[in-house]
Amino acid sequence: MTAVHGVSVDIQTPDGVADAYVAHPDDGAAHPGVIVYQDAFGLRPALRAVADRIASHGYTVLVPNAFYRAGRAPLFDLPDPIDLKSRPEIFEKIRPQMQALTPEVVKSDSAAYLDWMAASELVSDGPVGLTGYCMGGRLVLFTAAAHPERVAAGGCFHTGGLVTDGPDSTHLMVEPITAELFFGYADNDQGATPAQIETFGKALDAAGVTHTSEVYEGSIHGYTQADTEAYSAEAAERHYRDLLALLDRTLGSK
């Protein structure tokens, strides 16, 4: 691993200005780009630490505030550690922001993020990688489907809700994806049951999408996030191994 430099940036989108965090090796050279999509709790120190860890392996990492339309991060007064069982009212504030991130909105926002990376001297030429956590996994899939020529890889960790009965179910939107995907599902996740995982996998197979799906046994929804009650150091380390292997074989750190 190498030393990392982190800086806050603003990215112009069609709907406003998204505040974001960028982490990159401090050699000042161009490296393959990676976008990190947040969980529901937003851009905060724990997520910056994830970006730093990825960047230390030779990547330039962008973490946008996906909820920028509601204001700059942090948007929520979060407990330490984050435990929704003791503070259920927090999610009532978060839910509308999540629901606003439709595939069309994400297509627009992600185009701005990708354009920023393409223009940055810190990002080498070529497609980028993506990784997302909880709801961020869906943003990974929306982005990969909207910009298939610009995305080489996508990791989705403890992501649920990928299969629903509605016409807008994520499993019905995967056909355009050309990126290689990795899914690290949480064990006993009500949003990602064995039946839903199987259905989603069949949809990816039918679309010809290269993918790997694994269930991290003994982990729960949110296992990568160190500032939550769900955090599992063992599962988080496994996630880094799987994610970095995906990025290395599709982007090749430099």
C-alpha positions as CSV (number, residue, x, y, z in Angstrom):
1,M,0.0,0.0,0.0
2,T,1.1,3.6,-0.7
3,A,0.5,6.9,1.0
4,V,-2.7,8.6,0.1
5,H,-3.8,12.2,-0.3
6,G,-7.5,13.3,0.2
7,V,-9.3,16.4,-0.8
8,S,-12.8,17.8,-1.1
9,V,-14.1,18.8,-4.5
10,D,-17.3,20.2,-6.0
11,I,-18.7,18.7,-9.2
12,Q,-21.2,20.5,-11.4
13,T,-24.2,18.4,-12.4
14,P,-27.3,19.4,-14.4
15,D,-29.2,19.8,-11.1
16,G,-26.6,21.6,-9.0
17,V,-23.3,21.1,-7.3
18,A,-22.4,17.7,-5.7
19,D,-19.8,17.9,-3.0
20,A,-17.4,15.0,-3.1
21,Y,-14.2,13.5,-1.6
22,V,-11.3,12.4,-3.7
23,A,-8.5,10.1,-2.5
24,H,-5.5,9.3,-4.6
25,P,-1.9,8.1,-4.2
26,D,0.2,11.1,-3.3
27,D,2.7,10.5,-6.1
28,G,0.6,13.0,-8.2
29,A,0.4,10.5,-11.1
30,A,-2.6,9.4,-13.0
31,H,-4.2,6.2,-11.8
32,P,-7.3,4.2,-12.8
33,G,-10.5,5.8,-11.5
34,V,-13.0,4.3,-9.0
35,I,-16.3,5.8,-7.9
36,V,-17.5,4.8,-4.4
37,Y,-21.3,5.0,-3.9
38,Q,-22.4,5.6,-0.4
39,D,-24.8,3.7,1.9
40,A,-27.8,5.5,3.2
41,F,-25.9,7.3,5.9
42,G,-24.0,9.4,3.4
43,L,-20.5,10.9,2.8
44,R,-18.8,10.8,6.2
45,P,-15.4,9.9,7.8
46,A,-16.1,6.1,7.6
47,L,-16.7,6.3,3.9
48,R,-13.7,8.5,3.3
49,A,-11.7,5.8,5.1
50,V,-13.0,3.2,2.6
51,A,-11.9,5.5,-0.3
52,D,-8.5,5.9,1.3
53,R,-8.0,2.2,1.6
54,I,-8.9,1.6,-2.1
55,A,-6.7,4.5,-3.2
56,S,-3.7,3.1,-1.3
57,H,-3.7,0.2,-3.8
58,G,-3.2,2.5,-6.7
59,Y,-6.5,4.1,-7.6
60,T,-8.0,7.6,-7.8
61,V,-11.2,7.3,-5.9
62,L,-14.2,9.7,-6.0
63,V,-16.9,9.6,-3.4
64,P,-19.8,11.9,-4.3
65,N,-22.5,13.0,-1.9
66,A,-25.4,11.3,-3.7
67,F,-27.9,13.4,-1.6
68,Y,-26.4,16.7,-2.7
69,R,-29.8,18.1,-3.8
70,A,-30.7,18.2,-0.1
71,G,-27.5,19.9,0.9
72,R,-23.9,19.3,1.6
73,A,-22.7,16.4,3.7
74,P,-23.2,15.7,6.5
75,L,-27.0,15.9,6.2
76,F,-27.9,13.8,9.2
77,D,-27.1,13.9,12.9
78,L,-25.9,10.3,13.3
79,P,-25.3,8.5,16.6
80,D,-21.9,6.9,17.3
81,P,-22.0,4.1,16.5
82,I,-24.9,4.2,14.1
83,D,-27.7,1.9,15.3
84,L,-31.1,2.4,13.7
85,K,-32.8,0.1,16.3
86,S,-32.2,2.8,18.9
87,R,-32.8,5.8,16.5
88,P,-35.5,4.7,14.0
89,E,-36.4,8.2,13.3
90,I,-33.2,8.8,11.4
91,F,-34.2,6.6,8.6
92,E,-37.5,8.5,8.2
93,K,-35.3,11.5,7.2
94,I,-33.1,9.4,4.9
95,R,-35.8,7.5,3.0
96,P,-37.0,10.4,0.8
97,Q,-33.4,11.1,-0.3
98,M,-33.0,7.4,-1.3
99,Q,-36.3,7.3,-3.1
100,A,-35.3,10.4,-5.2
101,L,-32.3,8.5,-6.7
102,T,-34.2,7.0,-9.7
103,P,-32.3,5.4,-12.6
104,E,-32.9,8.6,-14.6
105,V,-31.4,10.8,-11.9
106,V,-28.5,8.5,-11.4
107,K,-27.8,8.4,-15.1
108,S,-27.5,12.2,-15.1
109,D,-25.5,12.4,-12.0
110,S,-23.1,9.6,-12.9
111,A,-22.4,11.3,-16.3
112,A,-21.2,14.3,-14.4
113,Y,-19.0,12.2,-12.1
114,L,-17.6,10.3,-15.0
115,D,-16.9,13.5,-16.9
116,W,-15.1,14.9,-13.9
117,M,-12.9,11.9,-13.7
118,A,-12.2,12.0,-17.4
119,A,-11.0,15.6,-17.1
120,S,-8.9,15.0,-14.0
121,E,-5.1,14.7,-14.4
122,L,-5.2,12.3,-11.5
123,V,-7.3,9.7,-13.4
124,S,-5.8,7.6,-16.2
125,D,-7.6,7.2,-19.5
126,G,-10.1,4.4,-19.9
127,P,-13.2,3.0,-18.2
128,V,-13.6,3.2,-14.4
129,G,-14.6,0.9,-11.6
130,L,-17.5,1.3,-9.2
131,T,-18.3,0.0,-5.8
132,G,-21.4,0.6,-3.7
133,Y,-22.6,-0.2,-0.3
134,C,-26.2,-1.0,0.7
135,M,-28.3,1.3,-1.5
136,G,-25.0,2.3,-3.3
137,G,-25.1,-1.1,-5.0
138,R,-28.1,-0.1,-6.9
139,L,-26.4,3.1,-7.9
140,V,-23.5,1.0,-9.2
141,L,-25.9,-1.0,-11.4
142,F,-27.8,2.1,-12.6
143,T,-24.5,3.7,-13.6
144,A,-23.1,0.6,-15.3
145,A,-26.4,0.2,-17.3
146,A,-26.5,3.9,-18.3
147,H,-22.8,4.1,-19.3
148,P,-21.7,0.6,-20.3
149,E,-18.7,1.9,-22.4
150,R,-17.4,3.9,-19.5
151,V,-17.6,1.3,-16.7
152,A,-15.3,-1.8,-16.5
153,A,-16.2,-3.2,-13.1
154,G,-18.8,-2.9,-10.3
155,G,-18.8,-4.2,-6.8
156,C,-22.0,-4.4,-4.8
157,F,-21.8,-5.1,-1.1
158,H,-24.6,-5.9,1.3
159,T,-27.0,-4.6,-1.3
160,G,-30.7,-5.6,-1.1
161,G,-33.9,-4.8,-2.9
162,L,-32.6,-5.8,-6.3
163,V,-35.6,-8.0,-7.1
164,T,-39.2,-6.7,-6.6
165,D,-42.5,-7.4,-8.2
166,G,-42.6,-4.0,-9.8
167,P,-41.9,-3.0,-13.4
168,D,-39.0,-0.9,-12.2
169,S,-37.2,-3.8,-10.5
170,T,-33.4,-3.5,-10.8
171,H,-33.1,-7.1,-12.2
172,L,-35.1,-6.0,-15.2
173,M,-32.5,-3.2,-16.0
174,V,-29.3,-5.2,-16.4
175,E,-29.2,-6.0,-20.1
176,P,-27.0,-3.0,-21.2
177,I,-24.3,-3.8,-18.6
178,T,-20.9,-4.9,-20.0
179,A,-18.9,-4.4,-16.8
180,E,-17.8,-7.4,-14.7
181,L,-19.8,-7.4,-11.4
182,F,-19.1,-8.8,-8.0
183,F,-21.8,-9.2,-5.3
184,G,-20.9,-9.7,-1.6
185,Y,-24.3,-10.3,0.0
186,A,-24.9,-10.2,3.7
187,D,-26.1,-13.4,5.4
188,N,-29.8,-13.5,6.4
189,D,-30.5,-10.2,4.7
190,Q,-34.3,-9.7,4.3
191,G,-33.6,-7.5,1.3
192,A,-31.5,-10.2,-0.4
193,T,-33.1,-13.6,0.2
194,P,-31.7,-16.8,-1.4
195,A,-34.6,-16.7,-3.9
196,Q,-33.9,-13.1,-4.8
197,I,-30.2,-13.7,-5.2
198,E,-31.0,-16.6,-7.5
199,T,-33.5,-14.5,-9.6
200,F,-31.0,-11.7,-9.9
201,G,-28.3,-14.1,-10.9
202,K,-30.5,-15.6,-13.6
203,A,-31.2,-12.1,-15.0
204,L,-27.5,-11.4,-15.2
205,D,-26.9,-14.7,-16.9
206,A,-29.6,-14.0,-19.4
207,A,-28.1,-10.6,-20.2
208,G,-24.6,-12.2,-20.6
209,V,-23.1,-10.2,-17.7
210,T,-20.0,-11.6,-16.2
211,H,-20.6,-11.8,-12.5
212,T,-19.7,-13.5,-9.2
213,S,-22.2,-13.7,-6.3
214,E,-21.1,-14.7,-2.8
215,V,-22.9,-14.7,0.6
216,Y,-20.7,-13.6,3.4
217,E,-21.8,-16.0,6.1
218,G,-22.2,-14.7,9.6
219,S,-22.3,-11.0,8.4
220,I,-25.3,-8.7,8.5
221,H,-26.5,-5.9,6.3
222,G,-24.0,-3.0,6.6
223,Y,-21.0,-5.2,7.5
224,T,-18.4,-2.9,5.7
225,Q,-19.2,0.3,7.5
226,A,-17.0,0.7,10.6
227,D,-19.1,3.4,12.3
228,T,-22.2,1.1,12.5
229,E,-23.4,-1.6,14.8
230,A,-23.5,-3.9,11.7
231,Y,-19.7,-3.7,11.1
232,S,-17.7,-6.9,10.9
233,A,-14.0,-6.6,10.6
234,E,-13.6,-10.0,9.1
235,A,-16.3,-9.5,6.5
236,A,-15.0,-6.0,5.7
237,E,-11.5,-7.4,5.1
238,R,-13.0,-10.1,2.8
239,H,-14.8,-7.3,0.9
240,Y,-11.5,-5.5,0.3
241,R,-9.9,-8.7,-1.0
242,D,-12.8,-9.4,-3.3
243,L,-13.2,-5.8,-4.5
244,L,-9.5,-5.2,-5.1
245,A,-9.2,-8.4,-7.0
246,L,-12.1,-7.3,-9.2
247,L,-10.5,-3.9,-9.8
248,D,-7.0,-5.3,-10.4
249,R,-8.2,-7.7,-13.1
250,T,-10.4,-5.2,-14.9
251,L,-8.6,-1.9,-14.5
252,G,-5.1,-2.9,-13.3
253,S,-3.8,-0.5,-10.6
254,K,-0.8,1.6,-11.7
